[in-house]
Amino acid sequence: MTTEYEQGQAKKKFLYESLSPRRKKFIDRIGFDKWDPFQEPKHPIEIRTDSTRRTSKELMLKFLRDFQPENYSNAYGRGVLEMCIGIINGDDKCRAMYEFSLWYRDLLEREKKEFKTGP
């Protein structure tokens, strides 16, 4: 009667014998004893999303498509991307800028002022 270990070794040897010479060479380099043909597959990289389940790229594209700014510049695009990445990563700097923006918008509305751009 064979043990579970011996059965595993027999399967391992069978798998090794069925491999191509090139693959065998790789296994010989790492060592047959260290080779584990039964190891669990690696999990894919976690893709970070926000609460709407969008990535930073998806958020940026949706914003630019929906908002369609009049004076779009490289600096404007970098700012949008920085905010998107900050939202996804839960960055305090981004949260502060978001909360300040909401507060400032409310302040302008209360004082019946308009947002002034440029000098």
Secondary structure, 3 states (H helix, E strand, C coil): CCCHHHHHHHHHHHHHHCCCHHHHHHHHHHCCCCCCCCCCCCCCCCCCCCCCCCCHHHHHHHHHHHHCCCCCCHHHHHHHHHHHHHHHHCCHHHHHHHHHHHHHHHHHHHCCCCCCCCC
